[in-house]
Amino acid sequence: MADTMQFDLVSPERSLASLKATAVQIPGAEGDMTAMPLHAPTITTLRPGLLKVESPAGNTDYVVTGGFAEINAEGLSVLAEKAIPTSELTREQLDTLIEDARAAHKAAVDNEQHDLVTDAAKLLADMEALGTHIAL
């Protein structure tokens, strides 16, 4: 059995990680999931949350606001809408993410787009919970 897999994380702003990982927990749209070497091929969307990487060099966590993940036996590639290492995340950045989510929710309510209202409410709740989870 393989001990590691290739892990790549990119956002529109930059490439955040390209390394060998032993496990990666991702906030999948249908629930958290952990990708490990020799994982069955899967493609999933991401919801806002923490992406946790375990590697021989140490563990690293990233805040993601959404995106896509492609998993296969050799590795995991994540294309994130936004991704910030938790070690670099400031309260100001988190407040901006929460305010963006709040504005999206308000716009959906004002335009009576009921499916979008539900999605925006979930986004707002996820962003607010994220700050509590990482103690910011």
TORKOL-4160 file (C-alpha; in steps of 0.2 Angstrom, whole numbers, padded with zeros to 4 digits, m for minus):
136
<pt num="1" X="0000" Y="0000" Z="0000"/>
<pt num="2" X="0006" Y="0017" Z="m0004"/>
<pt num="3" X="0011" Y="0028" Z="0011"/>
<pt num="4" X="0008" Y="0045" Z="0002"/>
<pt num="5" X="m0001" Y="0053" Z="m0012"/>
<pt num="6" X="0001" Y="0069" Z="m0022"/>
<pt num="7" X="m0009" Y="0084" Z="m0015"/>
<pt num="8" X="m0011" Y="0100" Z="m0024"/>
<pt num="9" X="m0021" Y="0115" Z="m0019"/>
<pt num="10" X="m0024" Y="0130" Z="m0030"/>
<pt num="11" X="m0035" Y="0146" Z="m0030"/>
<pt num="12" X="m0037" Y="0160" Z="m0043"/>
<pt num="13" X="m0024" Y="0170" Z="m0033"/>
<pt num="14" X="m0010" Y="0157" Z="m0031"/>
<pt num="15" X="m0004" Y="0139" Z="m0029"/>
<pt num="16" X="m0005" Y="0136" Z="m0010"/>
<pt num="17" X="0002" Y="0118" Z="m0009"/>
<pt num="18" X="0010" Y="0104" Z="m0019"/>
<pt num="19" X="0016" Y="0090" Z="m0008"/>
<pt num="20" X="0016" Y="0072" Z="m0003"/>
<pt num="21" X="0002" Y="0069" Z="0010"/>
<pt num="22" X="m0004" Y="0054" Z="0020"/>
<pt num="23" X="m0022" Y="0060" Z="0022"/>
<pt num="24" X="m0032" Y="0076" Z="0017"/>
<pt num="25" X="m0049" Y="0080" Z="0025"/>
<pt num="26" X="m0060" Y="0090" Z="0014"/>
<pt num="27" X="m0076" Y="0099" Z="0018"/>
<pt num="28" X="m0087" Y="0091" Z="0004"/>
<pt num="29" X="m0104" Y="0098" Z="m0001"/>
<pt num="30" X="m0112" Y="0082" Z="0005"/>
<pt num="31" X="m0101" Y="0081" Z="0021"/>
<pt num="32" X="m0083" Y="0080" Z="0027"/>
<pt num="33" X="m0072" Y="0066" Z="0018"/>
<pt num="34" X="m0055" Y="0060" Z="0020"/>
<pt num="35" X="m0044" Y="0056" Z="0005"/>
<pt num="36" X="m0030" Y="0044" Z="0007"/>
<pt num="37" X="m0018" Y="0035" Z="m0005"/>
<pt num="38" X="m0027" Y="0022" Z="m0016"/>
<pt num="39" X="m0044" Y="0031" Z="m0014"/>
<pt num="40" X="m0057" Y="0027" Z="m0026"/>
<pt num="41" X="m0059" Y="0040" Z="m0040"/>
<pt num="42" X="m0071" Y="0054" Z="m0034"/>
<pt num="43" X="m0075" Y="0072" Z="m0039"/>
<pt num="44" X="m0085" Y="0083" Z="m0027"/>
<pt num="45" X="m0089" Y="0101" Z="m0024"/>
<pt num="46" X="m0083" Y="0109" Z="m0008"/>
<pt num="47" X="m0093" Y="0119" Z="0005"/>
<pt num="48" X="m0085" Y="0133" Z="0015"/>
<pt num="49" X="m0074" Y="0125" Z="0029"/>
<pt num="50" X="m0057" Y="0118" Z="0034"/>
<pt num="51" X="m0046" Y="0108" Z="0023"/>
<pt num="52" X="m0034" Y="0098" Z="0034"/>
<pt num="53" X="m0018" Y="0091" Z="0027"/>
<pt num="54" X="m0008" Y="0077" Z="0035"/>
<pt num="55" X="0010" Y="0075" Z="0028"/>
<pt num="56" X="0027" Y="0068" Z="0033"/>
<pt num="57" X="0032" Y="0086" Z="0035"/>
<pt num="58" X="0018" Y="0091" Z="0047"/>
<pt num="59" X="0000" Y="0095" Z="0047"/>
<pt num="60" X="m0007" Y="0111" Z="0039"/>
<pt num="61" X="m0025" Y="0118" Z="0039"/>
<pt num="62" X="m0033" Y="0129" Z="0025"/>
<pt num="63" X="m0049" Y="0139" Z="0025"/>
<pt num="64" X="m0058" Y="0136" Z="0009"/>
<pt num="65" X="m0074" Y="0145" Z="0003"/>
<pt num="66" X="m0079" Y="0132" Z="m0010"/>
<pt num="67" X="m0073" Y="0124" Z="m0025"/>
<pt num="68" X="m0070" Y="0107" Z="m0032"/>
<pt num="69" X="m0059" Y="0092" Z="m0028"/>
<pt num="70" X="m0054" Y="0077" Z="m0039"/>
<pt num="71" X="m0048" Y="0062" Z="m0030"/>
<pt num="72" X="m0039" Y="0047" Z="m0037"/>
<pt num="73" X="m0028" Y="0033" Z="m0031"/>
<pt num="74" X="m0012" Y="0043" Z="m0034"/>
<pt num="75" X="m0018" Y="0060" Z="m0027"/>
<pt num="76" X="m0030" Y="0074" Z="m0024"/>
<pt num="77" X="m0032" Y="0091" Z="m0033"/>
<pt num="78" X="m0042" Y="0105" Z="m0025"/>
<pt num="79" X="m0047" Y="0120" Z="m0035"/>
<pt num="80" X="m0053" Y="0132" Z="m0022"/>
<pt num="81" X="m0064" Y="0148" Z="m0025"/>
<pt num="82" X="m0053" Y="0155" Z="m0011"/>
<pt num="83" X="m0041" Y="0147" Z="0001"/>
<pt num="84" X="m0031" Y="0154" Z="0015"/>
<pt num="85" X="m0019" Y="0145" Z="0027"/>
<pt num="86" X="m0026" Y="0146" Z="0044"/>
<pt num="87" X="m0009" Y="0152" Z="0050"/>
<pt num="88" X="m0011" Y="0167" Z="0039"/>
<pt num="89" X="m0030" Y="0171" Z="0042"/>
<pt num="90" X="m0034" Y="0187" Z="0051"/>
<pt num="91" X="m0050" Y="0191" Z="0060"/>
<pt num="92" X="m0051" Y="0205" Z="0047"/>
<pt num="93" X="m0051" Y="0193" Z="0032"/>
<pt num="94" X="m0063" Y="0181" Z="0041"/>
<pt num="95" X="m0075" Y="0196" Z="0044"/>
<pt num="96" X="m0074" Y="0201" Z="0026"/>
<pt num="97" X="m0079" Y="0183" Z="0021"/>
<pt num="98" X="m0093" Y="0183" Z="0033"/>
<pt num="99" X="m0099" Y="0200" Z="0026"/>
<pt num="100" X="m0098" Y="0194" Z="0008"/>
<pt num="101" X="m0109" Y="0179" Z="0013"/>
<pt num="102" X="m0121" Y="0190" Z="0022"/>
<pt num="103" X="m0122" Y="0201" Z="0007"/>
<pt num="104" X="m0126" Y="0186" Z="m0004"/>
<pt num="105" X="m0139" Y="0181" Z="0007"/>
<pt num="106" X="m0147" Y="0198" Z="0008"/>
<pt num="107" X="m0147" Y="0199" Z="m0011"/>
<pt num="108" X="m0155" Y="0182" Z="m0013"/>
<pt num="109" X="m0169" Y="0187" Z="m0001"/>
<pt num="110" X="m0172" Y="0204" Z="m0009"/>
<pt num="111" X="m0173" Y="0196" Z="m0026"/>
<pt num="112" X="m0185" Y="0182" Z="m0019"/>
<pt num="113" X="m0173" Y="0168" Z="m0026"/>
<pt num="114" X="m0178" Y="0155" Z="m0014"/>
<pt num="115" X="m0166" Y="0142" Z="m0019"/>
<pt num="116" X="m0152" Y="0155" Z="m0018"/>
<pt num="117" X="m0158" Y="0161" Z="m0001"/>
<pt num="118" X="m0156" Y="0143" Z="0006"/>
<pt num="119" X="m0139" Y="0142" Z="m0002"/>
<pt num="120" X="m0133" Y="0159" Z="0005"/>
<pt num="121" X="m0140" Y="0155" Z="0022"/>
<pt num="122" X="m0130" Y="0139" Z="0023"/>
<pt num="123" X="m0114" Y="0149" Z="0016"/>
<pt num="124" X="m0117" Y="0162" Z="0030"/>
<pt num="125" X="m0119" Y="0149" Z="0044"/>
<pt num="126" X="m0103" Y="0140" Z="0038"/>
<pt num="127" X="m0093" Y="0156" Z="0037"/>
<pt num="128" X="m0098" Y="0161" Z="0055"/>
<pt num="129" X="m0095" Y="0143" Z="0062"/>
<pt num="130" X="m0078" Y="0143" Z="0054"/>
<pt num="131" X="m0073" Y="0158" Z="0064"/>
<pt num="132" X="m0078" Y="0149" Z="0080"/>
<pt num="133" X="m0070" Y="0133" Z="0075"/>
<pt num="134" X="m0053" Y="0141" Z="0073"/>
<pt num="135" X="m0055" Y="0153" Z="0087"/>
<pt num="136" X="m0054" Y="0169" Z="0078"/>
